[in-house]
């Protein structure tokens, strides 16, 4: 009991094995294989529903009510008092533009141009990129590179703004919503399974460990039928 009293409920004592971050995608329904036929709504509607459900916390009105506007391009460092509730920066779904689900409620799935969201795992106190925003790129993981002809990234050029870091933990950073990068696959070869790797790039990022497909990168397949 005395030993437990020495542990902080706000910050893990040892954090040497959790950096750099792993990544995850949304929608995530049936593993990392996203497959649908454009002409069959029933095959892509579950992906769309999952996206809307996930982004509900990012609705512009919700973010305006709970969180504050921050200064872009710099870390949002708050006080040293671990028990003090921390403010969180707004990340509005409208920042995702064509992948926000606002103008196109189907997130491109009805056109065979699906949107996929990428987020970094939360790590208390981590400041990614050492002062330079971490960016995202995507390529064919194995096979014909021409199978993936075009990807658009939102917001901006597909970066995680520094103002969303560091993260202070769920006890004090209660309204924190993880920043996202939307990947809009506007031109993928149809009627074949295309393995895709999307990676983080930046100082201190590791994305080439073969034994860990989630450390700094993620691998999934797109299969878009007519």
Secondary structure, DSSP 8 states (H G I E B T S, - for coil): -HHHHTS-SSS-S--TTS-S-BEEEE--SSTTEEEEETT-HHHHHHHHHHHHHHHGGG-HHHHHHH-B---TTS-----S-TTS----B---GGGGGGGSSSS-TTTTGGGT--EEEEEE---BT--GGGGS-EEEEEEESSS-GGGEEEEEEESTTTEE-GGG--B--TTT-TT-----EEEEEEEE-SSSEEEEEEEEESTT-----TT-TTBSEEEEEEEEE-
